[in-house]
Amino acid sequence: MAIPNLFHESLKKVDWRTLTRPVILSVLVGLVTGSAAVLFYFGTNSIEHFFLDQLADYRPPGEGTSAILGLGEAQLDSLAMNHRWFLCLIPIIGGLISGFLVFKFAPEAEGHGTDAAIDAFHNKGGHIRGRVPIIKGIASMATIGTGGSAGREGPIAQIGAGFASFIATRLKLTAADRRILLLAGMAGGIGATFRAPLGGALFSVEVLYKNPDFEHEGLIPAIISSITAFSLFGATTGWRHLLATPEFAFEHPRELIIFLILGLLCAGLGKLYVNCFYGMQRIFKQWDFPTMLKPAVGGFLLGLLALVVPQVLGSGYGMVQAALYGKVALWVMVVVALGKILATSLTISSGGSGGVFAPSLVIGAMLGGAVGASAELIVPAMVHDPRAYVLIGMAGFFAGVSNTPIATLIMVSELTGNYGLLAPLMLVCAVAMIVFPRNTIYQKQVRSRLDSPAHLSEFIVDVLEGVRVDDLRDHGRQPTLISAALALPEIMERIAAADGAYYPIVNEQNQMVGIFSVNDIRRILAEDLPPSLILAQDIATSHVITTTPDESLTEVMRKLSSRGLEEIPVVDPESPKRVLFMLTRRAVLARYAAELETKKEIYTTD
């Protein structure tokens, strides 16, 4: 009986509200992003089938073991492919549609998407406009479906992040919670689309930073969301891996020398890729031409390139699949790798909508395949299976240009179902990243948590130890108290001339029962409701974060940071419902600057 009683007592101590809330929200985000991934998957495939397959008669190598069996003993030793002459014009259609939608309705949906989600996390409190995921989805389907050299990870990352941000905003969550849900949305979209639930979760928390760092607070919600989205996506589209591979294994340590060389080459080609990508972007931005039409121009130039190297169109996974089974000639792999760099730059840097993950995998796979085939010719005794270099090149190249070594090696293992090469994968990913540590395809990455505005306040609290809230009483703001029964028009009159952005709600006894901000009013104004029927108590939240005069500024800064607040009510310890004054983040930061300057002077004097 002692064990059941102990178990019962332990359950009673669990804070079920704290435990279940993030789980439920993560599952909700996973369901929404999983559904969006399914729609995006079928939409892109349908458009691609109509324009490229039926209209242009363009049929590149397929994915999966059935595609390999279809090739038989044949080897792809030529760039020539069957297609109709107007194939080169089809990417223009996607560019026109994408350019119109993006630059007319949501300019932040331009480009590869992941950068926009990273920027929203660091600089915008996790906020993404509600229209962005819809515009991004349609524009990306148009770009990818008409042959654009782009992937699905960027769009689905921004789509998932956008829906998660929308949910967080509708539920009136704090900026900190919104950022965590944004990561869960990214993880759900990527984990589902690439059938890589663990890789998707790790990618969302690792891609934020250039240095090896993780947003560890978001890992569990990201895992839950990714599992949910992956399960929904798999149940709808099937459970097979994205790419089929032979049974690779690492059994010859001497090959590490060649893998080391491959890592160095991945870093070098990655540097060329990033320079080409952003160099092309600068050219398009400086060009005095209607912005809305630039993606169509990029599509036209892509079409011209496709007349010479048609393999650069679309995702390119078919070429990777063929290379994984040794069906692609060495020189073809070199040409496709270089052509894919130019094609991706023309597609996305011109303003087209699509991701860089799939093209990066193709470039890396072709590089790896070329290195493996060359090594077999030069030092055959050292090469166990040249086809394994295709898989390792995929991971190493993308790790080098994204600064996500852990997520990438896990994701590549998951999307191929092959875990036999983890040791060389780790080596190549690490080498590719450390050779050019600041080289990244994601410009919005910051170096570490220390450099993220989202975490600024976490690293300044130590200076504030020993300083009390009461020390800032003279810098506090007199609260503007709003009666709970006051209607919106009267509220607007009261706060029109008031300072600050937060207003406590009080009852008839002048006791605080809630609080609202200017942003809450903006949100309620967007709803189609008669203003006279909206009362203060309808706008406010009843869960108020407060502080007291004797509390340290360290704890106050943690409260402000964790909830994304700009002001906090200071209440009477003897009467917690009575507001003494409002303390702003600006006042705390000003005191921090003063304390820091004082400590610098003392240190200099000593």
GISULZI-V995372 format. One record per residue. N is the residue number from 1. RES is the residue in one small letter. PSI is psi in degrees with one decimal (* if undefined). OMEGA is omega in whole degrees, -180 to 180 (999 if undefined). Layout:
N&RES&PSI&OMEGA ; N&RES&PSI&OMEGA
This chain:
1&m&-20.8&-176 ; 2&a&-40.6&-177 ; 3&i&-48.0&177 ; 4&p&-39.8&179 ; 5&n&-40.6&178 ; 6&l&-41.5&179 ; 7&f&-41.3&-180 ; 8&h&-41.7&179 ; 9&e&-36.9&179 ; 10&s&-40.4&179 ; 11&l&-35.3&-179 ; 12&k&-27.5&-178 ; 13&k&-13.2&-178 ; 14&v&133.6&176 ; 15&d&89.0&-174 ; 16&w&-31.0&180 ; 17&r&-44.8&179 ; 18&t&-34.2&-177 ; 19&l&-44.1&-172 ; 20&t&-28.9&-176 ; 21&r&-53.2&179 ; 22&p&-31.9&179 ; 23&v&-47.0&-179 ; 24&i&-44.1&180 ; 25&l&-38.9&180 ; 26&s&-39.9&177 ; 27&v&-42.3&179 ; 28&l&-46.1&178 ; 29&v&-40.8&178 ; 30&g&-40.8&179 ; 31&l&-42.5&-179 ; 32&v&-47.9&-178 ; 33&t&-33.0&175 ; 34&g&-41.9&177 ; 35&s&-41.7&178 ; 36&a&-38.3&179 ; 37&a&-38.6&178 ; 38&v&-47.7&179 ; 39&l&-41.8&180 ; 40&f&-40.1&-180 ; 41&y&-52.8&-178 ; 42&f&-36.6&179 ; 43&g&-47.2&-180 ; 44&t&-44.4&-180 ; 45&n&-38.9&-179 ; 46&s&-45.0&179 ; 47&i&-43.1&179 ; 48&e&-42.7&-180 ; 49&h&-39.9&-178 ; 50&f&-51.6&-173 ; 51&f&-47.7&-173 ; 52&l&-43.4&-176 ; 53&d&-60.3&-175 ; 54&q&-46.3&-174 ; 55&l&-48.5&-175 ; 56&a&-3.9&180 ; 57&d&36.1&-180 ; 58&y&115.6&-177 ; 59&r&89.4&178 ; 60&p&171.3&176 ; 61&p&143.3&-178 ; 62&g&-177.4&-179 ; 63&e&155.8&176 ; 64&g&169.5&-177 ; 65&t&-30.9&179 ; 66&s&-37.1&178 ; 67&a&-37.5&179 ; 68&i&-42.0&177 ; 69&l&-33.6&179 ; 70&g&-30.5&178 ; 71&l&-27.5&-179 ; 72&g&-133.2&179 ; 73&e&-3.0&-176 ; 74&a&150.1&176 ; 75&q&140.0&180 ; 76&l&92.2&-178 ; 77&d&23.2&179 ; 78&s&151.4&177 ; 79&l&-10.5&-177 ; 80&a&135.1&177 ; 81&m&150.3&177 ; 82&n&128.9&174 ; 83&h&161.6&178 ; 84&r&156.2&-171 ; 85&w&-29.9&-175 ; 86&f&12.8&176 ; 87&l&-36.0&-177 ; 88&c&-16.9&-178 ; 89&l&-16.9&-174 ; 90&i&-40.4&178 ; 91&p&-22.4&178 ; 92&i&-37.2&-179 ; 93&i&-48.2&178 ; 94&g&-38.8&179 ; 95&g&-39.7&179 ; 96&l&-46.1&-179 ; 97&i&-47.1&-178 ; 98&s&-45.5&-179 ; 99&g&-42.1&180 ; 100&f&-48.8&-177 ; 101&l&-47.4&-174 ; 102&v&-53.9&-173 ; 103&f&-13.3&176 ; 104&k&-39.7&-170 ; 105&f&-29.3&-176 ; 106&a&81.0&-178 ; 107&p&-24.8&180 ; 108&e&-8.5&177 ; 109&a&1.8&179 ; 110&e&149.2&172 ; 111&g&-151.1&-170 ; 112&h&0.1&168 ; 113&g&-46.5&-178 ; 114&t&-39.0&178 ; 115&d&-40.7&-179 ; 116&a&-38.7&178 ; 117&a&-39.9&177 ; 118&i&-44.0&179 ; 119&d&-40.4&178 ; 120&a&-36.8&179 ; 121&f&-49.5&-173 ; 122&h&-40.5&-165 ; 123&n&-10.4&-174 ; 124&k&18.0&179 ; 125&g&25.4&-179 ; 126&g&11.7&-175 ; 127&h&127.7&174 ; 128&i&131.6&-178 ; 129&r&144.1&-175 ; 130&g&-27.4&-178 ; 131&r&-20.1&-172 ; 132&v&-49.9&-178 ; 133&p&-33.9&180 ; 134&i&-48.8&179 ; 135&i&-43.1&-180 ; 136&k&-41.9&-179 ; 137&g&-48.3&-178 ; 138&i&-44.5&-179 ; 139&a&-39.4&-179 ; 140&s&-37.9&176 ; 141&m&-39.4&178 ; 142&a&-43.6&-178 ; 143&t&-52.6&-176 ; 144&i&-40.3&-177 ; 145&g&-21.4&179 ; 146&t&17.3&173 ; 147&g&4.0&178 ; 148&g&139.5&179 ; 149&s&81.8&-176 ; 150&a&159.3&-179 ; 151&g&-179.7&-176 ; 152&r&-10.0&-173 ; 153&e&-42.3&-179 ; 154&g&-52.1&178 ; 155&p&-46.1&-176 ; 156&i&-28.1&175 ; 157&a&-44.8&180 ; 158&q&-35.1&177 ; 159&i&-48.9&179 ; 160&g&-43.2&178 ; 161&a&-38.8&-180 ; 162&g&-44.4&178 ; 163&f&-39.4&178 ; 164&a&-42.2&178 ; 165&s&-38.5&179 ; 166&f&-43.9&179 ; 167&i&-45.8&-180 ; 168&a&-38.9&-180 ; 169&t&-42.1&180 ; 170&r&-30.6&179 ; 171&l&2.9&178 ; 172&k&41.7&178 ; 173&l&162.9&180 ; 174&t&167.5&179 ; 175&a&-37.4&180 ; 176&a&-44.7&179 ; 177&d&-35.4&179 ; 178&r&-40.0&179 ; 179&r&-39.6&179 ; 180&i&-43.2&178 ; 181&l&-33.6&176 ; 182&l&-43.9&178 ; 183&l&-39.0&177 ; 184&a&-38.1&178 ; 185&g&-43.5&176 ; 186&m&-46.3&-178 ; 187&a&-43.4&-180 ; 188&g&-44.8&-179 ; 189&g&-46.9&-178 ; 190&i&-44.2&-180 ; 191&g&-37.4&179 ; 192&a&-50.8&-174 ; 193&t&-38.9&-178 ; 194&f&8.9&179 ; 195&r&43.7&-177 ; 196&a&76.5&-174 ; 197&p&-41.5&-180 ; 198&l&-42.7&179 ; 199&g&-40.1&178 ; 200&g&-41.8&179 ; 201&a&-45.1&180 ; 202&l&-37.7&-180 ; 203&f&-42.8&-176 ; 204&s&-31.0&-179 ; 205&v&-10.9&-179 ; 206&e&-28.9&-173 ; 207&v&-10.1&-178 ; 208&l&-20.2&-169 ; 209&y&147.5&177 ; 210&k&-40.5&178 ; 211&n&161.7&176 ; 212&p&98.9&-177 ; 213&d&156.8&-178 ; 214&f&148.2&170 ; 215&e&78.7&-168 ; 216&h&-27.2&180 ; 217&e&-25.9&-177 ; 218&g&-0.2&-173 ; 219&l&-48.3&-178 ; 220&i&-49.1&175 ; 221&p&-37.0&179 ; 222&a&-41.6&179 ; 223&i&-45.8&-179 ; 224&i&-46.3&179 ; 225&s&-42.5&-178 ; 226&s&-41.7&177 ; 227&i&-45.4&-178 ; 228&t&-49.1&-179 ; 229&a&-41.6&179 ; 230&f&-42.1&180 ; 231&s&-42.9&179 ; 232&l&-44.1&-179 ; 233&f&-44.9&-180 ; 234&g&-40.0&179 ; 235&a&-25.1&-178 ; 236&t&-40.5&-172 ; 237&t&-10.7&-178 ; 238&g&165.3&-172 ; 239&w&2.4&-177 ; 240&r&154.0&178 ; 241&h&154.8&-179 ; 242&l&-39.1&180 ; 243&l&140.4&176 ; 244&a&142.8&-180 ; 245&t&156.6&168 ; 246&p&173.3&178 ; 247&e&95.0&179 ; 248&f&152.4&176 ; 249&a&146.7&176 ; 250&f&109.3&-176 ; 251&e&1.9&-175 ; 252&h&94.5&-177 ; 253&p&-25.1&-180 ; 254&r&-22.1&179 ; 255&e&-15.6&-180 ; 256&l&-27.5&178 ; 257&i&-44.0&180 ; 258&i&-37.8&178 ; 259&f&-35.8&177 ; 260&l&-43.2&177 ; 261&i&-40.4&178 ; 262&l&-40.9&178 ; 263&g&-41.7&179 ; 264&l&-40.9&179 ; 265&l&-36.9&176 ; 266&c&-41.8&179 ; 267&a&-44.4&-179 ; 268&g&-46.5&179 ; 269&l&-32.1&176 ; 270&g&-38.4&176 ; 271&k&-43.5&178 ; 272&l&-41.4&-179 ; 273&y&-49.4&-179 ; 274&v&-42.3&179 ; 275&n&-40.9&178 ; 276&c&-42.4&-177 ; 277&f&-52.3&-177 ; 278&y&-22.4&171 ; 279&g&-42.7&176 ; 280&m&-37.6&179 ; 281&q&-41.7&178 ; 282&r&-39.1&179 ; 283&i&-46.1&-179 ; 284&f&-37.6&-179 ; 285&k&-35.2&-179 ; 286&q&-15.8&-177 ; 287&w&126.5&179 ; 288&d&84.9&-175 ; 289&f&147.9&-179 ; 290&p&122.3&-176 ; 291&t&-36.8&-176 ; 292&m&-24.7&-177 ; 293&l&-8.4&-177 ; 294&k&-40.1&176 ; 295&p&-30.9&177 ; 296&a&-37.9&176 ; 297&v&-43.9&176 ; 298&g&-39.8&177 ; 299&g&-38.3&178 ; 300&f&-46.1&179 ; 301&l&-35.8&175 ; 302&l&-41.7&179 ; 303&g&-39.6&177 ; 304&l&-41.3&177 ; 305&l&-36.3&-179 ; 306&a&-22.0&175 ; 307&l&-28.3&180 ; 308&v&-44.6&-179 ; 309&v&80.0&-177 ; 310&p&-18.0&-179 ; 311&q&-11.3&-178 ; 312&v&-12.8&-179 ; 313&l&149.7&174 ; 314&g&-164.3&-176 ; 315&s&-35.6&-179 ; 316&g&6.2&-179 ; 317&y&-28.1&178 ; 318&g&-39.1&178 ; 319&m&-38.0&177 ; 320&v&-43.0&-180 ; 321&q&-44.1&179 ; 322&a&-40.6&-180 ; 323&a&-33.8&179 ; 324&l&-21.5&177 ; 325&y&16.6&174 ; 326&g&32.2&-176 ; 327&k&7.4&-176 ; 328&v&132.4&179 ; 329&a&153.0&-176 ; 330&l&-49.2&-176 ; 331&w&-31.5&178 ; 332&v&-40.8&180 ; 333&m&-39.8&179 ; 334&v&-45.4&-179 ; 335&v&-42.7&-179 ; 336&v&-39.3&179 ; 337&a&-48.8&-180 ; 338&l&-39.8&179 ; 339&g&-35.8&-180 ; 340&k&-33.5&176 ; 341&i&-47.8&-180 ; 342&l&-41.6&-179 ; 343&a&-42.5&-180 ; 344&t&-39.0&178 ; 345&s&-41.5&179 ; 346&l&-38.6&-176 ; 347&t&-51.4&-171 ; 348&i&-39.6&-178 ; 349&s&-21.0&177 ; 350&s&-8.5&-179 ; 351&g&0.1&177 ; 352&g&162.5&-174 ; 353&s&117.0&179 ; 354&g&169.2&-176 ; 355&g&166.7&-180 ; 356&v&-3.1&-177 ; 357&f&-52.9&-178 ; 358&a&-48.8&177 ; 359&p&-37.4&179 ; 360&s&-39.3&177 ; 361&l&-40.9&-180 ; 362&v&-46.2&179 ; 363&i&-47.8&-180 ; 364&g&-38.6&179 ; 365&a&-43.8&179 ; 366&m&-39.5&177 ; 367&l&-47.0&180 ; 368&g&-43.1&178 ; 369&g&-39.8&179 ; 370&a&-40.9&178 ; 371&v&-43.4&179 ; 372&g&-43.6&180 ; 373&a&-39.5&179 ; 374&s&-43.6&-180 ; 375&a&-35.2&179 ; 376&e&-33.6&178 ; 377&l&-37.1&-174 ; 378&i&-48.7&-178 ; 379&v&69.7&-175 ; 380&p&-27.9&-178 ; 381&a&-20.0&-177 ; 382&m&-12.9&-174 ; 383&v&117.1&179 ; 384&h&-49.7&179 ; 385&d&106.1&-176 ; 386&p&-21.2&-180 ; 387&r&-25.9&180 ; 388&a&-25.7&-179 ; 389&y&-23.2&177 ; 390&v&-49.3&-179 ; 391&l&-41.6&-178 ; 392&i&-36.9&177 ; 393&g&-37.1&177 ; 394&m&-52.0&-176 ; 395&a&-44.9&-176 ; 396&g&-41.7&-178 ; 397&f&-47.5&-178 ; 398&f&-36.1&177 ; 399&a&-36.9&-179 ; 400&g&-31.9&-178 ; 401&v&-7.1&-178 ; 402&s&-11.8&-177 ; 403&n&38.2&178 ; 404&t&65.3&-174 ; 405&p&-41.6&-176 ; 406&i&-50.9&-179 ; 407&a&-40.0&-176 ; 408&t&-46.2&-178 ; 409&l&-32.8&176 ; 410&i&-43.3&-177 ; 411&m&-43.1&179 ; 412&v&-39.2&176 ; 413&s&-40.2&-179 ; 414&e&-43.5&-175 ; 415&l&-14.5&174 ; 416&t&-15.5&-177 ; 417&g&20.1&-176 ; 418&n&115.5&-178 ; 419&y&14.5&-175 ; 420&g&-5.1&-175 ; 421&l&27.9&-175 ; 422&l&-39.6&-178 ; 423&a&-54.3&177 ; 424&p&-30.8&176 ; 425&l&-44.2&179 ; 426&m&-42.8&-179 ; 427&l&-51.1&-175 ; 428&v&-41.6&179 ; 429&c&-42.2&-179 ; 430&a&-44.9&-179 ; 431&v&-45.4&-179 ; 432&a&-29.8&-178 ; 433&m&-39.2&-171 ; 434&i&-18.0&-180 ; 435&v&-46.7&175 ; 436&f&80.2&-171 ; 437&p&-20.3&-179 ; 438&r&3.2&180 ; 439&n&119.0&-178 ; 440&t&143.5&176 ; 441&i&-12.7&180 ; 442&y&98.0&-175 ; 443&q&-23.0&-177 ; 444&k&-2.0&174 ; 445&q&145.9&171 ; 446&v&165.4&-173 ; 447&r&-44.2&-178 ; 448&s&-179.2&178 ; 449&r&-31.3&-180 ; 450&l&-27.5&-177 ; 451&d&0.0&-179 ; 452&s&126.1&175 ; 453&p&-25.8&180 ; 454&a&-21.6&-176 ; 455&h&12.9&-176 ; 456&l&-46.8&-174 ; 457&s&-19.3&-179 ; 458&e&-22.5&-174 ; 459&f&10.4&-180 ; 460&i&-1.3&-172 ; 461&v&-27.3&-176 ; 462&d&-34.1&-180 ; 463&v&-25.2&-175 ; 464&l&-0.8&178 ; 465&e&134.2&179 ; 466&g&-13.1&177 ; 467&v&130.3&-177 ; 468&r&158.1&179 ; 469&v&-38.2&-177 ; 470&d&-22.4&178 ; 471&d&-18.4&-179 ; 472&l&16.8&-178 ; 473&r&-39.9&-179 ; 474&d&-19.9&180 ; 475&h&2.1&179 ; 476&g&164.3&179 ; 477&r&135.9&177 ; 478&q&126.9&-175 ; 479&p&142.3&172 ; 480&t&103.0&-175 ; 481&l&134.7&-178 ; 482&i&128.9&178 ; 483&s&139.9&-178 ; 484&a&-26.6&-177 ; 485&a&3.8&-178 ; 486&l&136.3&-180 ; 487&a&162.2&-174 ; 488&l&-44.1&180 ; 489&p&-40.4&178 ; 490&e&-34.6&177 ; 491&i&-43.7&-179 ; 492&m&-38.1&178 ; 493&e&-40.4&-177 ; 494&r&-40.4&-173 ; 495&i&-5.2&-178 ; 496&a&-41.3&-178 ; 497&a&7.0&-176 ; 498&a&154.5&175 ; 499&d&163.6&174 ; 500&g&177.8&-176 ; 501&a&-1.1&-179 ; 502&y&138.3&-174 ; 503&y&115.4&178 ; 504&p&143.5&175 ; 505&i&132.0&-178 ; 506&v&155.7&177 ; 507&n&-168.0&-177 ; 508&e&-24.6&179 ; 509&q&10.5&180 ; 510&n&29.5&177 ; 511&q&136.4&-178 ; 512&m&127.8&180 ; 513&v&-1.1&-180 ; 514&g&-177.2&179 ; 515&i&150.1&175 ; 516&f&163.6&-180 ; 517&s&171.3&176 ; 518&v&-36.6&179 ; 519&n&-34.2&177 ; 520&d&-37.1&178 ; 521&i&-42.8&178 ; 522&r&-40.4&-179 ; 523&r&-40.6&-178 ; 524&i&-30.3&178 ; 525&l&-25.6&180 ; 526&a&-16.3&180 ; 527&e&147.2&-176 ; 528&d&75.9&-179 ; 529&l&143.6&177 ; 530&p&124.0&-176 ; 531&p&-34.1&-177 ; 532&s&-17.7&-180 ; 533&l&-5.7&-179 ; 534&i&118.8&-180 ; 535&l&161.5&-179 ; 536&a&-38.7&-179 ; 537&q&-21.4&177 ; 538&d&-27.9&-178 ; 539&i&-35.3&-169 ; 540&a&159.1&169 ; 541&t&139.6&-178 ; 542&s&-15.0&-180 ; 543&h&98.9&-174 ; 544&v&128.2&174 ; 545&i&122.9&-177 ; 546&t&170.5&173 ; 547&t&171.0&180 ; 548&t&162.2&-176 ; 549&p&-28.7&-176 ; 550&d&1.9&-180 ; 551&e&146.6&-179 ; 552&s&152.1&179 ; 553&l&-22.5&175 ; 554&t&-49.1&-179 ; 555&e&-38.0&178 ; 556&v&-43.1&-179 ; 557&m&-36.1&176 ; 558&r&-41.5&178 ; 559&k&-46.4&180 ; 560&l&-41.5&-177 ; 561&s&-45.9&-176 ; 562&s&-27.9&-178 ; 563&r&-1.2&180 ; 564&g&36.5&-176 ; 565&l&152.7&175 ; 566&e&-18.3&179 ; 567&e&155.5&179 ; 568&i&135.6&178 ; 569&p&135.4&173 ; 570&v&120.4&-174 ; 571&v&161.5&179 ; 572&d&124.5&180 ; 573&p&-31.5&-180 ; 574&e&-24.1&-180 ; 575&s&83.8&-171 ; 576&p&-9.8&179 ; 577&k&-2.8&-178 ; 578&r&120.9&-177 ; 579&v&124.8&178 ; 580&l&-50.5&176 ; 581&f&169.2&179 ; 582&m&131.4&180 ; 583&l&127.6&-176 ; 584&t&155.3&174 ; 585&r&-37.3&-179 ; 586&r&-40.3&180 ; 587&a&-39.7&179 ; 588&v&-43.6&180 ; 589&l&-35.9&177 ; 590&a&-40.4&178 ; 591&r&-37.5&177 ; 592&y&-46.5&-179 ; 593&a&-40.5&180 ; 594&a&-44.5&179 ; 595&e&-39.3&-180 ; 596&l&-41.0&179 ; 597&e&-39.4&179 ; 598&t&-44.4&-179 ; 599&k&-33.7&177 ; 600&k&-41.8&-180 ; 601&e&-42.2&179 ; 602&i&-43.4&-179 ; 603&y&-40.6&-180 ; 604&t&-41.2&180 ; 605&t&-43.9&180 ; 606&d&*&999
